[in-house]
Amino acid sequence: MSEQKSMARPGEQQPAEGLFSRSYLAATVTFAATMFLTGFAALAVVPTLPTAAEALDGVSLFPLVAGCFVAASLLGGVVGGNWADRSGARRPLATGMVLTVITLLVAATSTSVWQLAAGRFLDGLAAGMVAVSVNTAIGEAYPSRLRPRALALMSASWIVPSLTGPPLAGLVTEWWSWRGVFYGLAALTLVPALALVAVLRRGRTWAVDEPSDEPAPRPALLIAAAVSVGAALGQYGVSGWNVQHALFAAVGLVLLVALAPRLLPAGTWRARGGLPVTVLLRGLGSGVFFTLEAFVPLMLVAEREVSALIIGLVFTSASVVWAGASWVQGRVLEGWPRHRLVRLGAVVQTVAVAVAVVGTLPGVPSLTAAAAMPLAAIGMGMLEPSLIVLSLAHSRPGRRGHAGAAMQTNQNLGQIGVLGLSTLVLNLCWAAGSTGPAGYGAAFAVLLLPSALIVLFAGRTRN
């Protein structure tokens, strides 16, 4: 009788299971907790780094400290993706969380800026592994209809860290020590990390893809390491304007151009349809947002004398609306074709770039440019999860880790490349005698090109 009651009547449908139904609860809680903790650690550490570098007499090497994280996350994405394809996403996910705790302790005990840089490098390695592993695991754990919702939840898991992480870190640094931030984060992350390892070792909390008949290409880790070095050199090179920095930038560019294509699907930089163009657009979109995130606050402080409190509110609002837009694409617009959401997000991002350019003009209110960041965050909230969903759809079982690693790699390359190009234009304008705001306006105008390319190529991502 109980079995009959549990069965649907003819013509009726069982209600569709959601993220928190019994079948998916363990995976959903695991992923959300992981993103919450990694987001808290990542966002709380950033405002502490300048103080730490100054205390360690390493202000001149701060660009290296800041650049290590992005460069290492590129390598971590490749390691995590290959590992996930071989044995499922659980092991690299657990390893990344444990490594996060270790890196915080390395940074907390720093006696030199070089040790601090090493800690940031290891943290980037862990973050890359975790990000790729979570995205791969979402492909393993959920059917296609639930993946947009799962990705929206991952974005929402960053809201509380974005609201509380930086202010709390600032208070701890002000009242106690910058080391206290790292020690506190290590203690906060240790128990959940160990609990995550125990849960994942207990058994299968989600399905593991069967290996593909055609194994994913596994690029040599030496190549990935060389590309990470190139990324770090490129970031350091564009941080200054002299012969030494130009030399570092040139060496980094050579390494990236020569080796980065070997980490990406064939045809990525030619915008071939399917996975290659999806990977390409992930890099372009992230590059545009990352550059706005770097230059808008700098311009507001240096040229418009906007207070640090307002800058903090701008960052917070961007985080909140990003999560909100991600929720909209996963719930309200879940029936839309993904490639149309990519185009819509790119259009919003293009408007944000235009607002940033207008905000540099004389006589325009100082906070006009500030509006560019939450606008761009709305675009990314629709753009990024849609591209991840498309990358999973374009990847056969057993190759999702490779696709996730490619997405992570090109995200970092896009950030470095777009930011480097805008920085070059900014420095050239200043060298030619342009005013500060005019230079920023030219740097922002450069971003219209990658934004337009996303709008143009969005149709090629359809599955």
Secondary structure as UniProt FT lines:
FT   HELIX           2..6
FT   TURN            10..11
FT   TURN            19..20
FT   TURN            22..24
FT   HELIX           25..45
FT   HELIX           46..48
FT   HELIX           49..55
FT   TURN            56..57
FT   HELIX           59..61
FT   HELIX           62..87
FT   HELIX           90..108
FT   HELIX           113..141
FT   HELIX           144..146
FT   HELIX           147..156
FT   TURN            157..158
FT   HELIX           159..175
FT   HELIX           178..202
FT   HELIX           221..237
FT   TURN            238..239
FT   HELIX           243..259
FT   HELIX           260..263
FT   TURN            266..267
FT   HELIX           268..270
FT   TURN            273..274
FT   HELIX           275..302
FT   HELIX           308..330
FT   TURN            331..335
FT   HELIX           338..358
FT   TURN            359..360
FT   TURN            362..363
FT   TURN            366..368
FT   HELIX           369..371
FT   HELIX           372..393
FT   TURN            397..398
FT   HELIX           400..431
FT   TURN            432..433
FT   HELIX           436..446
FT   HELIX           448..457
FT   HELIX           458..461
//
